[in-house]
C-alpha cells in the first residue's frame, strides 16, 4: 500500500517536513496538492476524498498547520475515520500506534488508532525537512465550495515575516505598554529580525495578533529567539520551541522561561535591551 500526503505548497517547510516524515514510514509516498479559486477546507477535503476513493492507502497525512489540520478534520468527517493531530511518531498497522503532542507541547500522548486508513497530521518540527525536498506533486482540482471567500485583508508587514525570520525579538507583559516596544523594535531592526509578542500583549491591545508567538499565534523556528519580559507560559513556549537558541531577559530569576533558555539575563529589559543595542552599534562602529 501507499501513503498519501497533502502538500500545501512545494516551498512550504512544514509540507516538506510532512513528506520527510512520510518517507520514513517505509511505504510508497504519493504527494498531492489541491487547486482551487480560494482556500475552502470542505472543498479541499472533497478533492482529497476523490483521490482516496481510487485506491486504498495505509495513511493520509498533512502538515500540522492551521490549514492542514482543518482540511484533514473535514476529510476525517467525510470518511467517518478518526484523526490524530500533531503526531511526532507513527507506526502503521491495524491498529496504528501514534505519539502526538498535547497541551501545547507539555506532554506526549501515546495512542492506538483504528481505521481503514490512518489519518494524521505531522507536528511542526517533528523532523527536519529532507534535502530531497518535495519532488513531484500531483494536482487535483477542488469543486466549488458553498462557503465563499468574499475578501482577503493582508496584514501590513515591513521587512522579514515572523514565521521566516532568523532572529525574533519578542516582548511580554513586562514591556509595560505599546510605547515600550520601541526598544524591542530597535534591537530587532539592528539584528535584521522580526518583532514578536506574547498573548498578554495582544490582549492588552499593544500589538496586533499577527505578532503573537504561541499556541494560538505564530509558531516560529528562528536561529535565535530573544524573549523580553515574558514569563514562559506553556502556550507561549509551544510557539517558540522550534527556536535553535533562546535568550531570556526577565527581572524575575524564578520565571519559568529560564528553564528552557540557553542564555538568561536577570534584569530590567528597559535597561538590558538598550544596552545590547548600544553594544551592537559600538561593534559595528556606528
N, C-alpha and C positions, 0 to 999 in steps of 0.2 A: 504494500500500500504506500501511499504518498502523504506528504504533509503540505497543506495549503496555507500560504502566507499572504495576508492582505497588507500591501505596501502603500503607505500614504503618498510618498514621493521618493524617487530614487536617491535624491540628495539628502533626505532626512536621516539624521544619525540614528534616531530611535528605530526607524524602519530597518536600517542596516543592522542594528543590534538584534532585532527580531529575526531577521534572516540568518544571522550568525548563530543564534540560539537554535533555530530550526535545523540547520545543517548538522548540529551536534547530536540530533535525535537519531541519526543513523538510517534515515529513510530518504527516499527521493523527495526533493523540495520543488514545489511549484509556486512561483510568485505572481500575484495578480494585482493590478491597480484598477480603480474604478473611475470612469469618466462620467461627469455629469455637469449640467449647466451651473449648478451650485451644490455645495455640500448639503446633503439631506440624508441623515442616518438611516431612515427607513428604506429609502430608495437604494442606498448603497448596500444595505443588508440583503435586499431582494436580489440585487445583481450577484452578490456572492452566493446566495442560495441557489441561483440558477447554475452556477459552476459546480457546487457541491452535488447537485442532482444528477450530474453527468457521470460521476464515478464515486466510489466510496473513498473516504480519506480517514486516516487514523487520527488526524488532528487538524484543526483550523485555528490559526493564531494571528495575532496582530500586535503592533507595538502598544505598550501600556500608556498611550497618550489619551487626552480627552476624547479625540475622535475615534481612536482605536477601541477604547473601552465602550464607547457609545454604539459604534457600529456592530461590534461583537455581541453586545447586550441585545440589540434588535434581532441579530441573527439567531441567538440562542432562543429568543421567544418564538421566532418563526419555526425553528426546528424542534422546539419543545425539548431542549437539552440544557443541562446546567452550564454555567460559565465560571471558570476560575480566573480571577483577575489578578494582575501584578505578580506573576509567578517568577521565581528565581531558579527553580529546579523542576524538571518534569521527567518522569519515566512512563513511557507509553505502555499500554496494556489494557486489560479489561478485568478489574478497574485500573485506571491510570493513577499514578501517585504524583502529587504535586506538593511543592513547598512554595508558599506565597507570602508576600509582605502584608502585614496587617497593622492597623493603628499607626499609620504614618511612619512605619519602619521600626516601631518599638518592639515588635515581636514577629516571629516567623511561625506560620501555621502549616502543619503537615496534614494532608488530607488525601482521601481516595475519591476519585470521581468516576461515576458510572455513566456510560452513554455510548451510543454507536460511534461517535467521534468525540474526541476531547476538544472542547472549545476553551481557549485561554489567551490571555494577553501577557506579554513579557514585561516585567518591571523595568523601568528605566535604569540603565547602567548595571543590569544584572550580569551582562557580559560586555566585553569590548567589541566594537564593530570590526569584523574581519576585513583585512586589507583587500580581499577579493571584491568587496563592495556588493552592490545589489545584483548585478548581472542582468539577464534577460527578464523582462516583466511583460506578461500578457495583460492586455487591457480589455475590460468588459464595460459595457455601457449601462448606466443606470436609467431606468424608466423615469418618467416624470413623477415627482413625489407630490402628494396632496398638500404638504407643507411647503410654502413658497418663501424664499428669502427675498424680501422686498428692498432691503437696503443694507449695505455694509458700511460701517463707520470705522475707519482705520485710526489706530492710536498714533498720535503725533509723537514721533521719537526723533531725537538728534543723536547722531553718532552710532556706536555699536549697540545692538539689541541686548537685552538682559539675558536671553537664552543662549546667545552666541558669544558673549564676552569672555575673554580670558581672565579678566580681572573684574570682580564685582565688589563694590563698597556699599554696605548696607547700614542703615540706621534704624534703631528701635525707639521705644518709648523714651529712652534716656536722652535722645536728641532734644526733646523738650518742646519743639514747635516746628512749623513748616520753615520758618526763617532759619532755624538751627541747622537745616540740611545744607546750608551754604558751604560749610566746611567739608561735608561729605561729598558734595558735587565737585569741590575744588580738588580733593585728593583723587577722585575718580577720573577727572579730566587729565591730571598730571600723569596718571598711570595708563591712560588710554582705555579706561574701563567704563562700566555702566553703574548706575546708581540703583540700589535696591532698598527694600524696607521690610519691616515686619507687619503682621496683620494689625497690631495695635496702632500702627501709624496710619494705615489706610482707614481704619475705623474712626480715627480722630480727624480724618479729612486732611491730613498734612501732605499726603502723596496719593496719586491715583492707584487704583487696584492693579494696573498693568505693571507697577513697580514692585508688587508684593512677591517676596520669595517665601515659599512654603507649600504645605499640602494643598491648600486651596488657592495658591498663587502659581508662580512660575517655578519649575524645577530646573536648577542650574547645575552646570558642571565646569566651572572655571578652573584655571590653573591655581588661582588663589582667591579666597573669599575673605574679605575684611568685614567683620561684624562689629559694629559700634553701638554700644548701649542696648544690646539685645541679650535677653536673659537666657535664651536657648530652649524655648518650649518645644515639645515633641513635634508639633505641627510645623514649626519653622525649620527644625533640623531635617525633617523629611524632604524639604525642598532644596537643601544645600548639601546633602550627604554625598553628592557626586563631585564636590569640590576636591581638587588634589591636595590643597593645603588650606587650613583655616587659621586666621589670625583674629583673636577675640580681644576687644577693648571694652572693659567694663569696670566701674568703681567697686563693684561687689565681688570680692575674691571668692565667694561661695556660689556665684552664679553657675547654673548647670552647664552653660555653654563651654566653660573651661574644661569640662570632662571630655569634650570632643575636639578641643582646639589643639593644633600643632604648636602654635605660639600664643602666648597670652600676655596682655598688658593690663595690670590693675591700676586704673586711674580714670580721671575725668576725660571723656572723649573730646570735650571742647578745648582741652589743653593738649592732649596727646595727638589728635589728628592734625591740627595746625602745625605741630612740631614736626610730624612726619613729612608734611608738605614742604615745610621750610628746608628740611634736610635734603629732600629730593631736588629742590631748586638749587640749593648750595652745591650738590654733587654735579649738577648739570651746568653750573657756572652762570645760572640765571639770576 
